[in-house]
Amino acid sequence: MTDETLEIQHYQKDGIGRFWAKVDGGEAELTYWLRDDDAMVIDHTYTPPEARGKNIARTLTERAVAEAQEYNLRIHPKCPYVDKLFQRRPEWASLRV
């Protein structure tokens, strides 16, 4: 499975959301919640052990960032993995809360 073939689903209700994809070993996911100040708090990413090393969590994060940009949201990367990605991606600096 490559980034191009990863079929990402998205669900959001009452300010709580999840991006996920079916992968080897189950589902990979990124979860978040929306604050009243138009910030997306990304609090969790998970990739099953069988699917690790394929940049799946990175792809889910990129999708969440694109969604935040589309809706003019800023991002609080509470998840340590997402925080590290933000440190490595200077083009995302203006999105960070």
N, CA, C and O atoms as a CHARMM CRD file, in Angstrom:
* protein
*
  388
    1    1 MET  N      0.84700  -1.18000   0.00000 PROA 1      0.00000
    2    1 MET  CA     0.00000   0.00000   0.00000 PROA 1      0.00000
    3    1 MET  C      0.88900   1.23800   0.00000 PROA 1      0.00000
    4    1 MET  O      1.80800   1.35500   0.81000 PROA 1      0.00000
    5    2 THR  N      0.60900   2.14400  -0.90400 PROA 2      0.00000
    6    2 THR  CA     1.36400   3.39100  -0.98800 PROA 2      0.00000
    7    2 THR  C      0.46600   4.56400  -0.65500 PROA 2      0.00000
    8    2 THR  O     -0.74800   4.40900  -0.52600 PROA 2      0.00000
    9    3 ASP  N      1.06700   5.74700  -0.51400 PROA 3      0.00000
   10    3 ASP  CA     0.28700   6.94800  -0.22800 PROA 3      0.00000
   11    3 ASP  C     -0.81700   7.14700  -1.25800 PROA 3      0.00000
   12    3 ASP  O     -1.91700   7.57900  -0.91200 PROA 3      0.00000
   13    4 GLU  N     -0.53400   6.83500  -2.51600 PROA 4      0.00000
   14    4 GLU  CA    -1.49700   7.07500  -3.58800 PROA 4      0.00000
   15    4 GLU  C     -2.71000   6.14900  -3.50300 PROA 4      0.00000
   16    4 GLU  O     -3.78900   6.50100  -3.97900 PROA 4      0.00000
   17    5 THR  N     -2.54200   4.97000  -2.90100 PROA 5      0.00000
   18    5 THR  CA    -3.64700   4.01700  -2.84900 PROA 5      0.00000
   19    5 THR  C     -4.35900   4.00200  -1.49300 PROA 5      0.00000
   20    5 THR  O     -5.31100   3.24400  -1.30600 PROA 5      0.00000
   21    6 LEU  N     -3.91300   4.81700  -0.56400 PROA 6      0.00000
   22    6 LEU  CA    -4.53300   4.85900   0.74800 PROA 6      0.00000
   23    6 LEU  C     -5.86800   5.59100   0.64700 PROA 6      0.00000
   24    6 LEU  O     -5.91300   6.77400   0.30800 PROA 6      0.00000
   25    7 GLU  N     -6.94000   4.88700   0.93900 PROA 7      0.00000
   26    7 GLU  CA    -8.27400   5.47400   0.87500 PROA 7      0.00000
   27    7 GLU  C     -8.64800   5.99200   2.26100 PROA 7      0.00000
   28    7 GLU  O     -9.00800   5.22000   3.15000 PROA 7      0.00000
   29    8 ILE  N     -8.55800   7.29900   2.43000 PROA 8      0.00000
   30    8 ILE  CA    -8.79400   7.92500   3.73100 PROA 8      0.00000
   31    8 ILE  C    -10.25300   8.31600   3.86800 PROA 8      0.00000
   32    8 ILE  O    -10.83000   8.95700   2.99000 PROA 8      0.00000
   33    9 GLN  N    -10.83100   7.91900   4.97800 PROA 9      0.00000
   34    9 GLN  CA   -12.20500   8.28000   5.32300 PROA 9      0.00000
   35    9 GLN  C    -12.14900   9.38900   6.37200 PROA 9      0.00000
   36    9 GLN  O    -11.14500   9.54700   7.06600 PROA 9      0.00000
   37   10 HSD  N    -13.22500  10.15000   6.48000 PROA 10     0.00000
   38   10 HSD  CA   -13.28900  11.21900   7.47700 PROA 10     0.00000
   39   10 HSD  C    -14.68400  11.26300   8.08000 PROA 10     0.00000
   40   10 HSD  O    -15.69200  11.16100   7.38100 PROA 10     0.00000
   41   11 TYR  N    -14.71100  11.41700   9.39000 PROA 11     0.00000
   42   11 TYR  CA   -15.97800  11.55800  10.10700 PROA 11     0.00000
   43   11 TYR  C    -15.79800  12.63700  11.15100 PROA 11     0.00000
   44   11 TYR  O    -14.78800  12.67400  11.85200 PROA 11     0.00000
   45   12 GLN  N    -16.80000  13.53400  11.25400 PROA 12     0.00000
   46   12 GLN  CA   -16.77000  14.57000  12.27200 PROA 12     0.00000
   47   12 GLN  C    -18.19100  14.87100  12.70700 PROA 12     0.00000
   48   12 GLN  O    -19.08200  15.06300  11.88100 PROA 12     0.00000
   49   13 LYS  N    -18.38800  14.91000  14.00700 PROA 13     0.00000
   50   13 LYS  CA   -19.70400  15.25400  14.54600 PROA 13     0.00000
   51   13 LYS  C    -19.50200  15.95300  15.88000 PROA 13     0.00000
   52   13 LYS  O    -18.72400  15.51300  16.72600 PROA 13     0.00000
   53   14 ASP  N    -20.21600  17.04200  16.04200 PROA 14     0.00000
   54   14 ASP  CA   -20.17000  17.80300  17.29300 PROA 14     0.00000
   55   14 ASP  C    -18.74700  18.16300  17.71000 PROA 14     0.00000
   56   14 ASP  O    -18.41600  18.14800  18.89500 PROA 14     0.00000
   57   15 GLY  N    -17.91700  18.48500  16.73400 PROA 15     0.00000
   58   15 GLY  CA   -16.56900  18.95700  17.02800 PROA 15     0.00000
   59   15 GLY  C    -15.53900  17.89300  17.32600 PROA 15     0.00000
   60   15 GLY  O    -14.41100  18.21300  17.69900 PROA 15     0.00000
   61   16 ILE  N    -15.90700  16.62400  17.16900 PROA 16     0.00000
   62   16 ILE  CA   -14.95800  15.53300  17.38100 PROA 16     0.00000
   63   16 ILE  C    -14.82700  14.78300  16.06400 PROA 16     0.00000
   64   16 ILE  O    -15.82700  14.41100  15.45000 PROA 16     0.00000
   65   17 GLY  N    -13.57700  14.56100  15.63000 PROA 17     0.00000
   66   17 GLY  CA   -13.39600  13.95400  14.32000 PROA 17     0.00000
   67   17 GLY  C    -12.31800  12.89400  14.27200 PROA 17     0.00000
   68   17 GLY  O    -11.52100  12.71500  15.19300 PROA 17     0.00000
   69   18 ARG  N    -12.33800  12.20300  13.14900 PROA 18     0.00000
   70   18 ARG  CA   -11.41700  11.08700  12.93700 PROA 18     0.00000
   71   18 ARG  C    -11.16800  10.91700  11.44400 PROA 18     0.00000
   72   18 ARG  O    -12.10600  10.89300  10.64700 PROA 18     0.00000
   73   19 PHE  N     -9.90500  10.80000  11.07800 PROA 19     0.00000
   74   19 PHE  CA    -9.51000  10.36200   9.74100 PROA 19     0.00000
   75   19 PHE  C     -9.00500   8.94200   9.92100 PROA 19     0.00000
   76   19 PHE  O     -8.27500   8.66700  10.87200 PROA 19     0.00000
   77   20 TRP  N     -9.37800   8.03000   9.02500 PROA 20     0.00000
   78   20 TRP  CA    -8.91000   6.66700   9.14600 PROA 20     0.00000
   79   20 TRP  C     -8.83200   6.00700   7.77800 PROA 20     0.00000
   80   20 TRP  O     -9.41700   6.46400   6.79600 PROA 20     0.00000
   81   21 ALA  N     -8.08300   4.91100   7.76000 PROA 21     0.00000
   82   21 ALA  CA    -7.94500   4.11300   6.54600 PROA 21     0.00000
   83   21 ALA  C     -7.76000   2.65800   6.94500 PROA 21     0.00000
   84   21 ALA  O     -7.10600   2.34800   7.94100 PROA 21     0.00000
   85   22 LYS  N     -8.34400   1.77400   6.15200 PROA 22     0.00000
   86   22 LYS  CA    -8.11900   0.34800   6.35800 PROA 22     0.00000
   87   22 LYS  C     -6.74000   0.01100   5.82000 PROA 22     0.00000
   88   22 LYS  O     -6.38800   0.35800   4.69300 PROA 22     0.00000
   89   23 VAL  N     -5.96900  -0.67300   6.65600 PROA 23     0.00000
   90   23 VAL  CA    -4.59400  -1.02700   6.30400 PROA 23     0.00000
   91   23 VAL  C     -4.32800  -2.44600   6.78700 PROA 23     0.00000
   92   23 VAL  O     -5.17100  -3.04900   7.45200 PROA 23     0.00000
   93   24 ASP  N     -3.16100  -2.97600   6.45500 PROA 24     0.00000
   94   24 ASP  CA    -2.77900  -4.28900   6.97700 PROA 24     0.00000
   95   24 ASP  C     -2.86200  -4.25200   8.49700 PROA 24     0.00000
   96   24 ASP  O     -2.30100  -3.35500   9.12600 PROA 24     0.00000
   97   25 GLY  N     -3.54600  -5.20100   9.08200 PROA 25     0.00000
   98   25 GLY  CA    -3.63600  -5.28400  10.53100 PROA 25     0.00000
   99   25 GLY  C     -4.79900  -4.53700  11.15000 PROA 25     0.00000
  100   25 GLY  O     -4.96800  -4.58200  12.36800 PROA 25     0.00000
  101   26 GLY  N     -5.61000  -3.84800  10.35300 PROA 26     0.00000
  102   26 GLY  CA    -6.77000  -3.14900  10.91400 PROA 26     0.00000
  103   26 GLY  C     -6.95600  -1.76000  10.34200 PROA 26     0.00000
  104   26 GLY  O     -6.97300  -1.57400   9.12500 PROA 26     0.00000
  105   27 GLU  N     -7.09700  -0.77800  11.23000 PROA 27     0.00000
  106   27 GLU  CA    -7.30500   0.60700  10.80800 PROA 27     0.00000
  107   27 GLU  C     -6.22000   1.50400  11.39100 PROA 27     0.00000
  108   27 GLU  O     -5.84500   1.38500  12.55700 PROA 27     0.00000
  109   28 ALA  N     -5.73300   2.39400  10.55400 PROA 28     0.00000
  110   28 ALA  CA    -4.86600   3.47600  11.01600 PROA 28     0.00000
  111   28 ALA  C     -5.77200   4.67300  11.23900 PROA 28     0.00000
  112   28 ALA  O     -6.75400   4.84700  10.51800 PROA 28     0.00000
  113   29 GLU  N     -5.45500   5.50500  12.23200 PROA 29     0.00000
  114   29 GLU  CA    -6.32900   6.63100  12.50000 PROA 29     0.00000
  115   29 GLU  C     -5.58000   7.85200  13.01500 PROA 29     0.00000
  116   29 GLU  O     -4.46500   7.76500  13.53000 PROA 29     0.00000
  117   30 LEU  N     -6.23400   8.98000  12.85400 PROA 30     0.00000
  118   30 LEU  CA    -5.83200  10.24700  13.44800 PROA 30     0.00000
  119   30 LEU  C     -7.10700  10.83800  14.03800 PROA 30     0.00000
  120   30 LEU  O     -8.11500  10.96300  13.34200 PROA 30     0.00000
  121   31 THR  N     -7.06400  11.19800  15.30900 PROA 31     0.00000
  122   31 THR  CA    -8.25400  11.76600  15.93800 PROA 31     0.00000
  123   31 THR  C     -7.98900  13.21100  16.33800 PROA 31     0.00000
  124   31 THR  O     -6.85000  13.61000  16.58100 PROA 31     0.00000
  125   32 TYR  N     -9.06300  13.97900  16.40000 PROA 32     0.00000
  126   32 TYR  CA    -8.95000  15.39300  16.75300 PROA 32     0.00000
  127   32 TYR  C    -10.25000  15.89200  17.34900 PROA 32     0.00000
  128   32 TYR  O    -11.28400  15.22600  17.28900 PROA 32     0.00000
  129   33 TRP  N    -10.17300  17.07200  17.92200 PROA 33     0.00000
  130   33 TRP  CA   -11.37200  17.77500  18.35600 PROA 33     0.00000
  131   33 TRP  C    -11.17800  19.24100  18.02200 PROA 33     0.00000
  132   33 TRP  O    -10.05300  19.73100  17.92000 PROA 33     0.00000
  133   34 LEU  N    -12.29900  19.93200  17.85500 PROA 34     0.00000
  134   34 LEU  CA   -12.27600  21.34000  17.46600 PROA 34     0.00000
  135   34 LEU  C    -12.55200  22.21700  18.68100 PROA 34     0.00000
  136   34 LEU  O    -13.49700  21.98600  19.43500 PROA 34     0.00000
  137   35 ARG  N    -11.71000  23.22300  18.85000 PROA 35     0.00000
  138   35 ARG  CA   -11.91500  24.18800  19.92800 PROA 35     0.00000
  139   35 ARG  C    -12.75800  25.34200  19.41800 PROA 35     0.00000
  140   35 ARG  O    -12.90900  25.53100  18.21100 PROA 35     0.00000
  141   36 ASP  N    -13.30400  26.10900  20.35000 PROA 36     0.00000
  142   36 ASP  CA   -14.13400  27.26000  19.99400 PROA 36     0.00000
  143   36 ASP  C    -13.35200  28.36600  19.29100 PROA 36     0.00000
  144   36 ASP  O    -13.94700  29.22100  18.63500 PROA 36     0.00000
  145   37 ASP  N    -12.02400  28.36000  19.42200 PROA 37     0.00000
  146   37 ASP  CA   -11.21000  29.39500  18.78400 PROA 37     0.00000
  147   37 ASP  C    -10.71800  28.98200  17.39100 PROA 37     0.00000
  148   37 ASP  O     -9.67800  29.45300  16.93100 PROA 37     0.00000
  149   38 ASP  N    -11.46000  28.11200  16.73300 PROA 38     0.00000
  150   38 ASP  CA   -11.12700  27.64000  15.38200 PROA 38     0.00000
  151   38 ASP  C     -9.78200  26.92300  15.31000 PROA 38     0.00000
  152   38 ASP  O     -9.01400  27.10200  14.36400 PROA 38     0.00000
  153   39 ALA  N     -9.51800  26.12200  16.31300 PROA 39     0.00000
  154   39 ALA  CA    -8.30700  25.30300  16.31400 PROA 39     0.00000
  155   39 ALA  C     -8.68100  23.83400  16.29900 PROA 39     0.00000
  156   39 ALA  O     -9.61300  23.40600  16.98100 PROA 39     0.00000
  157   40 MET  N     -7.93900  23.06800  15.51000 PROA 40     0.00000
  158   40 MET  CA    -8.07100  21.61600  15.45700 PROA 40     0.00000
  159   40 MET  C     -6.98300  21.04200  16.36900 PROA 40     0.00000
  160   40 MET  O     -5.79300  21.22900  16.11500 PROA 40     0.00000
  161   41 VAL  N     -7.38700  20.35700  17.41100 PROA 41     0.00000
  162   41 VAL  CA    -6.43600  19.74000  18.33400 PROA 41     0.00000
  163   41 VAL  C     -6.27300  18.28400  17.90900 PROA 41     0.00000
  164   41 VAL  O     -7.16700  17.46200  18.11000 PROA 41     0.00000
  165   42 ILE  N     -5.12400  17.97900  17.32300 PROA 42     0.00000
  166   42 ILE  CA    -4.84900  16.60200  16.90800 PROA 42     0.00000
  167   42 ILE  C     -4.21600  15.90100  18.10000 PROA 42     0.00000
  168   42 ILE  O     -3.10100  16.22600  18.50700 PROA 42     0.00000
  169   43 ASP  N     -4.94600  14.93200  18.65400 PROA 43     0.00000
  170   43 ASP  CA    -4.50700  14.33600  19.90800 PROA 43     0.00000
  171   43 ASP  C     -4.01400  12.89100  19.80200 PROA 43     0.00000
  172   43 ASP  O     -3.53100  12.33300  20.78700 PROA 43     0.00000
  173   44 HSD  N     -4.12800  12.28800  18.63300 PROA 44     0.00000
  174   44 HSD  CA    -3.77900  10.85800  18.57800 PROA 44     0.00000
  175   44 HSD  C     -3.58400  10.40200  17.13500 PROA 44     0.00000
  176   44 HSD  O     -4.34900  10.76900  16.24300 PROA 44     0.00000
  177   45 THR  N     -2.55300   9.60300  16.92700 PROA 45     0.00000
  178   45 THR  CA    -2.40000   8.86400  15.66700 PROA 45     0.00000
  179   45 THR  C     -2.06800   7.41700  16.03300 PROA 45     0.00000
  180   45 THR  O     -1.45100   7.14000  17.06200 PROA 45     0.00000
  181   46 TYR  N     -2.49000   6.51900  15.16900 PROA 46     0.00000
  182   46 TYR  CA    -2.19400   5.10900  15.39500 PROA 46     0.00000
  183   46 TYR  C     -2.11400   4.39900  14.05300 PROA 46     0.00000
  184   46 TYR  O     -2.94500   4.60300  13.16800 PROA 46     0.00000
  185   47 THR  N     -1.09100   3.55800  13.92400 PROA 47     0.00000
  186   47 THR  CA    -0.95500   2.67100  12.77500 PROA 47     0.00000
  187   47 THR  C     -0.69000   1.26400  13.31800 PROA 47     0.00000
  188   47 THR  O      0.21200   1.09400  14.14000 PROA 47     0.00000
  189   48 PRO  N     -1.44700   0.25600  12.88400 PROA 48     0.00000
  190   48 PRO  CA    -1.18800  -1.10600  13.36000 PROA 48     0.00000
  191   48 PRO  C      0.25000  -1.52400  13.04100 PROA 48     0.00000
  192   48 PRO  O      0.81000  -1.10700  12.02800 PROA 48     0.00000
  193   49 PRO  N      0.84100  -2.34100  13.90100 PROA 49     0.00000
  194   49 PRO  CA     2.23300  -2.76400  13.68600 PROA 49     0.00000
  195   49 PRO  C      2.49500  -3.33500  12.28800 PROA 49     0.00000
  196   49 PRO  O      3.56400  -3.10700  11.72200 PROA 49     0.00000
  197   50 GLU  N      1.54000  -4.06900  11.73200 PROA 50     0.00000
  198   50 GLU  CA     1.72300  -4.69700  10.42000 PROA 50     0.00000
  199   50 GLU  C      1.84800  -3.66400   9.29300 PROA 50     0.00000
  200   50 GLU  O      2.37100  -3.97400   8.22300 PROA 50     0.00000
  201   51 ALA  N      1.37500  -2.45400   9.52900 PROA 51     0.00000
  202   51 ALA  CA     1.36800  -1.42800   8.47700 PROA 51     0.00000
  203   51 ALA  C      2.37500  -0.30700   8.72700 PROA 51     0.00000
  204   51 ALA  O      2.43100   0.65000   7.95600 PROA 51     0.00000
  205   52 ARG  N      3.15000  -0.40800   9.76700 PROA 52     0.00000
  206   52 ARG  CA     4.10800   0.66200  10.09200 PROA 52     0.00000
  207   52 ARG  C      5.24500   0.70100   9.08900 PROA 52     0.00000
  208   52 ARG  O      5.57200  -0.29800   8.44800 PROA 52     0.00000
  209   53 GLY  N      5.84100   1.88400   8.96800 PROA 53     0.00000
  210   53 GLY  CA     6.95000   2.07300   8.05000 PROA 53     0.00000
  211   53 GLY  C      6.51500   2.42200   6.63500 PROA 53     0.00000
  212   53 GLY  O      7.34300   2.45000   5.72400 PROA 53     0.00000
  213   54 LYS  N      5.24900   2.68400   6.44200 PROA 54     0.00000
  214   54 LYS  CA     4.71800   2.99200   5.11200 PROA 54     0.00000
  215   54 LYS  C      4.19700   4.42100   5.01000 PROA 54     0.00000
  216   54 LYS  O      3.47700   4.75500   4.06900 PROA 54     0.00000
  217   55 ASN  N      4.55700   5.26700   5.97600 PROA 55     0.00000
  218   55 ASN  CA     4.16000   6.68400   5.99200 PROA 55     0.00000
  219   55 ASN  C      2.65700   6.90000   6.07900 PROA 55     0.00000
  220   55 ASN  O      2.15100   7.91700   5.60500 PROA 55     0.00000
  221   56 ILE  N      1.95100   5.97700   6.66600 PROA 56     0.00000
  222   56 ILE  CA     0.49800   6.08900   6.75400 PROA 56     0.00000
  223   56 ILE  C      0.09800   7.19800   7.71800 PROA 56     0.00000
  224   56 ILE  O     -0.78100   7.99900   7.39800 PROA 56     0.00000
  225   57 ALA  N      0.72200   7.26300   8.88900 PROA 57     0.00000
  226   57 ALA  CA     0.39100   8.32900   9.84200 PROA 57     0.00000
  227   57 ALA  C      0.72300   9.69400   9.24500 PROA 57     0.00000
  228   57 ALA  O     -0.00600  10.66200   9.46400 PROA 57     0.00000
  229   58 ARG  N      1.80800   9.77600   8.49900 PROA 58     0.00000
  230   58 ARG  CA     2.15900  11.03400   7.83000 PROA 58     0.00000
  231   58 ARG  C      1.07700  11.42300   6.83100 PROA 58     0.00000
  232   58 ARG  O      0.68700  12.58800   6.75700 PROA 58     0.00000
  233   59 THR  N      0.59900  10.46400   6.07500 PROA 59     0.00000
  234   59 THR  CA    -0.43500  10.73800   5.07500 PROA 59     0.00000
  235   59 THR  C     -1.73600  11.18500   5.74400 PROA 59     0.00000
  236   59 THR  O     -2.39800  12.10200   5.25800 PROA 59     0.00000
  237   60 LEU  N     -2.10200  10.54900   6.84500 PROA 60     0.00000
  238   60 LEU  CA    -3.29500  10.97300   7.57800 PROA 60     0.00000
  239   60 LEU  C     -3.12000  12.40000   8.11100 PROA 60     0.00000
  240   60 LEU  O     -4.05700  13.19600   8.08100 PROA 60     0.00000
  241   61 THR  N     -1.93200  12.71100   8.59200 PROA 61     0.00000
  242   61 THR  CA    -1.65600  14.06000   9.09600 PROA 61     0.00000
  243   61 THR  C     -1.73800  15.08200   7.97300 PROA 61     0.00000
  244   61 THR  O     -2.31200  16.15600   8.15100 PROA 61     0.00000
  245   62 GLU  N     -1.17500  14.76100   6.83600 PROA 62     0.00000
  246   62 GLU  CA    -1.24300  15.68000   5.68700 PROA 62     0.00000
  247   62 GLU  C     -2.69000  15.93600   5.28600 PROA 62     0.00000
  248   62 GLU  O     -3.04400  17.05700   4.92300 PROA 62     0.00000
  249   63 ARG  N     -3.51500  14.91800   5.34800 PROA 63     0.00000
  250   63 ARG  CA    -4.93100  15.08400   5.02500 PROA 63     0.00000
  251   63 ARG  C     -5.61300  15.99700   6.04300 PROA 63     0.00000
  252   63 ARG  O     -6.41300  16.85500   5.66900 PROA 63     0.00000
  253   64 ALA  N     -5.29900  15.81400   7.33400 PROA 64     0.00000
  254   64 ALA  CA    -5.87200  16.67500   8.37800 PROA 64     0.00000
  255   64 ALA  C     -5.41700  18.12000   8.20000 PROA 64     0.00000
  256   64 ALA  O     -6.21000  19.04600   8.37400 PROA 64     0.00000
  257   65 VAL  N     -4.15800  18.31700   7.85800 PROA 65     0.00000
  258   65 VAL  CA    -3.64700  19.67200   7.61800 PROA 65     0.00000
  259   65 VAL  C     -4.36700  20.30500   6.43000 PROA 65     0.00000
  260   65 VAL  O     -4.73800  21.47700   6.48800 PROA 65     0.00000
  261   66 ALA  N     -4.56700  19.55500   5.37000 PROA 66     0.00000
  262   66 ALA  CA    -5.28100  20.08100   4.19700 PROA 66     0.00000
  263   66 ALA  C     -6.70900  20.46900   4.57300 PROA 66     0.00000
  264   66 ALA  O     -7.21700  21.49500   4.12200 PROA 66     0.00000
  265   67 GLU  N     -7.34500  19.65500   5.39200 PROA 67     0.00000
  266   67 GLU  CA    -8.71100  19.95100   5.84300 PROA 67     0.00000
  267   67 GLU  C     -8.72000  21.23200   6.68700 PROA 67     0.00000
  268   67 GLU  O     -9.59400  22.08300   6.52600 PROA 67     0.00000
  269   68 ALA  N     -7.75500  21.35600   7.57100 PROA 68     0.00000
  270   68 ALA  CA    -7.66400  22.56300   8.40400 PROA 68     0.00000
  271   68 ALA  C     -7.46800  23.80400   7.53400 PROA 68     0.00000
  272   68 ALA  O     -8.09400  24.83700   7.76900 PROA 68     0.00000
  273   69 GLN  N     -6.60700  23.70100   6.54200 PROA 69     0.00000
  274   69 GLN  CA    -6.38300  24.83300   5.64300 PROA 69     0.00000
  275   69 GLN  C     -7.66500  25.19200   4.88800 PROA 69     0.00000
  276   69 GLN  O     -7.98200  26.37000   4.72400 PROA 69     0.00000
  277   70 GLU  N     -8.38400  24.19400   4.43800 PROA 70     0.00000
  278   70 GLU  CA    -9.60900  24.43500   3.68000 PROA 70     0.00000
  279   70 GLU  C    -10.64700  25.19800   4.50500 PROA 70     0.00000
  280   70 GLU  O    -11.38900  26.02300   3.97100 PROA 70     0.00000
  281   71 TYR  N    -10.69300  24.92100   5.80100 PROA 71     0.00000
  282   71 TYR  CA   -11.69500  25.55200   6.66400 PROA 71     0.00000
  283   71 TYR  C    -11.10800  26.65700   7.55900 PROA 71     0.00000
  284   71 TYR  O    -11.72200  27.06700   8.54400 PROA 71     0.00000
  285   72 ASN  N     -9.91100  27.12500   7.19300 PROA 72     0.00000
  286   72 ASN  CA    -9.25100  28.21800   7.92900 PROA 72     0.00000
  287   72 ASN  C     -9.11100  27.92600   9.42000 PROA 72     0.00000
  288   72 ASN  O     -9.37700  28.78500  10.26100 PROA 72     0.00000
  289   73 LEU  N     -8.69400  26.71300   9.73100 PROA 73     0.00000
  290   73 LEU  CA    -8.44700  26.32000  11.10800 PROA 73     0.00000
  291   73 LEU  C     -6.94800  26.33700  11.38200 PROA 73     0.00000
  292   73 LEU  O     -6.13900  26.13800  10.47600 PROA 73     0.00000
  293   74 ARG  N     -6.59100  26.57400  12.62100 PROA 74     0.00000
  294   74 ARG  CA    -5.20600  26.41900  13.04600 PROA 74     0.00000
  295   74 ARG  C     -5.10600  25.06700  13.73600 PROA 74     0.00000
  296   74 ARG  O     -6.12300  24.45900  14.06900 PROA 74     0.00000
  297   75 ILE  N     -3.89500  24.60100  13.94800 PROA 75     0.00000
  298   75 ILE  CA    -3.70500  23.25500  14.49200 PROA 75     0.00000
  299   75 ILE  C     -2.87000  23.29500  15.76400 PROA 75     0.00000
  300   75 ILE  O     -1.82500  23.94300  15.82900 PROA 75     0.00000
  301   76 HSD  N     -3.36100  22.58400  16.76800 PROA 76     0.00000
  302   76 HSD  CA    -2.59100  22.33500  17.98500 PROA 76     0.00000
  303   76 HSD  C     -2.17500  20.86800  17.93500 PROA 76     0.00000
  304   76 HSD  O     -2.99200  19.98400  18.19600 PROA 76     0.00000
  305   77 PRO  N     -0.90900  20.60000  17.60000 PROA 77     0.00000
  306   77 PRO  CA    -0.45500  19.20800  17.47700 PROA 77     0.00000
  307   77 PRO  C     -0.11300  18.59900  18.84200 PROA 77     0.00000
  308   77 PRO  O      1.05400  18.53400  19.22700 PROA 77     0.00000
  309   78 LYS  N     -1.12500  18.16500  19.55100 PROA 78     0.00000
  310   78 LYS  CA    -0.95400  17.57200  20.88200 PROA 78     0.00000
  311   78 LYS  C     -0.31500  16.18200  20.80200 PROA 78     0.00000
  312   78 LYS  O      0.40500  15.78400  21.71700 PROA 78     0.00000
  313   79 CYS  N     -0.56500  15.46000  19.74600 PROA 79     0.00000
  314   79 CYS  CA     0.04100  14.14700  19.52600 PROA 79     0.00000
  315   79 CYS  C      1.54100  14.33600  19.27300 PROA 79     0.00000
  316   79 CYS  O      1.91300  15.14500  18.42300 PROA 79     0.00000
  317   80 PRO  N      2.41100  13.61100  19.98700 PROA 80     0.00000
  318   80 PRO  CA     3.85500  13.77100  19.79500 PROA 80     0.00000
  319   80 PRO  C      4.31900  13.52700  18.35300 PROA 80     0.00000
  320   80 PRO  O      5.21300  14.22100  17.86800 PROA 80     0.00000
  321   81 TYR  N      3.73100  12.56500  17.68000 PROA 81     0.00000
  322   81 TYR  CA     4.10900  12.30300  16.28700 PROA 81     0.00000
  323   81 TYR  C      3.78800  13.49900  15.40200 PROA 81     0.00000
  324   81 TYR  O      4.62100  13.91900  14.59900 PROA 81     0.00000
  325   82 VAL  N      2.59100  14.04700  15.54200 PROA 82     0.00000
  326   82 VAL  CA     2.19100  15.19300  14.72400 PROA 82     0.00000
  327   82 VAL  C      3.03800  16.40800  15.07400 PROA 82     0.00000
  328   82 VAL  O      3.39200  17.18700  14.19000 PROA 82     0.00000
  329   83 ASP  N      3.36700  16.58000  16.34200 PROA 83     0.00000
  330   83 ASP  CA     4.23900  17.67400  16.76200 PROA 83     0.00000
  331   83 ASP  C      5.59500  17.57400  16.05000 PROA 83     0.00000
  332   83 ASP  O      6.12000  18.58400  15.58100 PROA 83     0.00000
  333   84 LYS  N      6.15900  16.37800  15.96800 PROA 84     0.00000
  334   84 LYS  CA     7.43700  16.18600  15.27300 PROA 84     0.00000
  335   84 LYS  C      7.30800  16.51300  13.78900 PROA 84     0.00000
  336   84 LYS  O      8.20600  17.12100  13.20600 PROA 84     0.00000
  337   85 LEU  N      6.20300  16.11600  13.18000 PROA 85     0.00000
  338   85 LEU  CA     6.00300  16.46400  11.76700 PROA 85     0.00000
  339   85 LEU  C      5.95500  17.97600  11.57900 PROA 85     0.00000
  340   85 LEU  O      6.51900  18.50200  10.61900 PROA 85     0.00000
  341   86 PHE  N      5.28800  18.67200  12.48600 PROA 86     0.00000
  342   86 PHE  CA     5.22800  20.13200  12.39700 PROA 86     0.00000
  343   86 PHE  C      6.62200  20.74400  12.52000 PROA 86     0.00000
  344   86 PHE  O      6.92200  21.73200  11.85000 PROA 86     0.00000
  345   87 GLN  N      7.46100  20.18000  13.35300 PROA 87     0.00000
  346   87 GLN  CA     8.82700  20.67900  13.49600 PROA 87     0.00000
  347   87 GLN  C      9.63300  20.47500  12.21400 PROA 87     0.00000
  348   87 GLN  O     10.52600  21.26500  11.90700 PROA 87     0.00000
  349   88 ARG  N      9.32000  19.42700  11.47600 PROA 88     0.00000
  350   88 ARG  CA    10.03700  19.11000  10.23300 PROA 88     0.00000
  351   88 ARG  C      9.45000  19.78700   8.99900 PROA 88     0.00000
  352   88 ARG  O     10.06000  19.76200   7.93000 PROA 88     0.00000
  353   89 ARG  N      8.27600  20.38800   9.13700 PROA 89     0.00000
  354   89 ARG  CA     7.59300  20.99100   7.99400 PROA 89     0.00000
  355   89 ARG  C      7.41000  22.49900   8.22300 PROA 89     0.00000
  356   89 ARG  O      6.34500  22.92400   8.67000 PROA 89     0.00000
  357   90 PRO  N      8.41700  23.30100   7.93000 PROA 90     0.00000
  358   90 PRO  CA     8.32000  24.74600   8.18800 PROA 90     0.00000
  359   90 PRO  C      7.16200  25.41300   7.45100 PROA 90     0.00000
  360   90 PRO  O      6.69100  26.46800   7.87400 PROA 90     0.00000
  361   91 GLU  N      6.70000  24.81500   6.36100 PROA 91     0.00000
  362   91 GLU  CA     5.58000  25.39700   5.62800 PROA 91     0.00000
  363   91 GLU  C      4.26900  25.30500   6.41200 PROA 91     0.00000
  364   91 GLU  O      3.28600  25.94700   6.03900 PROA 91     0.00000
  365   92 TRP  N      4.23900  24.53000   7.47400 PROA 92     0.00000
  366   92 TRP  CA     3.06200  24.41500   8.31400 PROA 92     0.00000
  367   92 TRP  C      3.10200  25.36600   9.52000 PROA 92     0.00000
  368   92 TRP  O      2.12900  25.44400  10.27000 PROA 92     0.00000
  369   93 ALA  N      4.19500  26.07700   9.71000 PROA 93     0.00000
  370   93 ALA  CA     4.39200  26.89000  10.91600 PROA 93     0.00000
  371   93 ALA  C      3.25000  27.88500  11.13300 PROA 93     0.00000
  372   93 ALA  O      2.84400  28.10700  12.27300 PROA 93     0.00000
  373   94 SER  N      2.73800  28.47300  10.09000 PROA 94     0.00000
  374   94 SER  CA     1.67600  29.47800  10.24900 PROA 94     0.00000
  375   94 SER  C      0.34400  28.86800  10.69500 PROA 94     0.00000
  376   94 SER  O     -0.55500  29.59200  11.12200 PROA 94     0.00000
  377   95 LEU  N      0.21400  27.55900  10.59900 PROA 95     0.00000
  378   95 LEU  CA    -1.01400  26.87700  11.02600 PROA 95     0.00000
  379   95 LEU  C     -1.00400  26.52000  12.49700 PROA 95     0.00000
  380   95 LEU  O     -2.05000  26.24800  13.08700 PROA 95     0.00000
  381   96 ARG  N      0.18500  26.52100  13.08900 PROA 96     0.00000
  382   96 ARG  CA     0.32900  26.05400  14.46300 PROA 96     0.00000
  383   96 ARG  C     -0.22400  27.04700  15.46600 PROA 96     0.00000
  384   96 ARG  O      0.02400  28.24800  15.36600 PROA 96     0.00000
  385   97 VAL  N     -0.98200  26.53500  16.44600 PROA 97     0.00000
  386   97 VAL  CA    -1.50600  27.37700  17.52800 PROA 97     0.00000
  387   97 VAL  C     -0.37700  27.64400  18.49300 PROA 97     0.00000
  388   97 VAL  O     -0.57000  28.33500  19.49300 PROA 97     0.00000
